[in-house]
């Protein structure tokens, strides 16, 4: 059996198809449990945020918990990623200012709980505008759900295309949120 790091994107997409499911209340518990683990191994100055569709009330989502790990300094990004790798998290992508890791992907498919960790600077967290805007505007959240359901089967085995097709919607409402939802204040992001 091939190891995950030996597989092509196409092989990974077959093993880990896009799966959407109705919103589950326990996703918040999964987030909180994982954050407690992260707090025990990372610096106390780090902030954690639940984002993505599992953090938007009432909409269908991939059952993957997305967590932003917000750090204060650029040099903390790699240091944090190194610590997480030693704990079994796997790097998915990396740049100077962002590193994404995962947990819950196995050679035989998804584990029961799957997490995507996104390490970045604490001023690089625009996803939280989108999350909070949709949580405050259920009609827009339902439009987003409808779009996701429409794209699901079409791109079940192509994560990049699935994400690309949602980009305009996400950008539109992120910008709207930044320009109107948090008018001239520092947003008081919540943890969902």
Secondary structure as UniProt FT lines:
FT   HELIX           4..6
FT   HELIX           9..15
FT   HELIX           26..41
FT   TURN            44..45
FT   STRAND          47..51
FT   HELIX           53..55
FT   TURN            57..58
FT   STRAND          64..71
FT   HELIX           74..86
FT   TURN            87..88
FT   STRAND          90..94
FT   STRAND          98..106
FT   TURN            107..108
FT   STRAND          109..121
FT   TURN            122..123
FT   HELIX           127..136
FT   HELIX           138..152
FT   TURN            153..157
FT   HELIX           159..176
FT   HELIX           177..181
FT   TURN            182..184
//
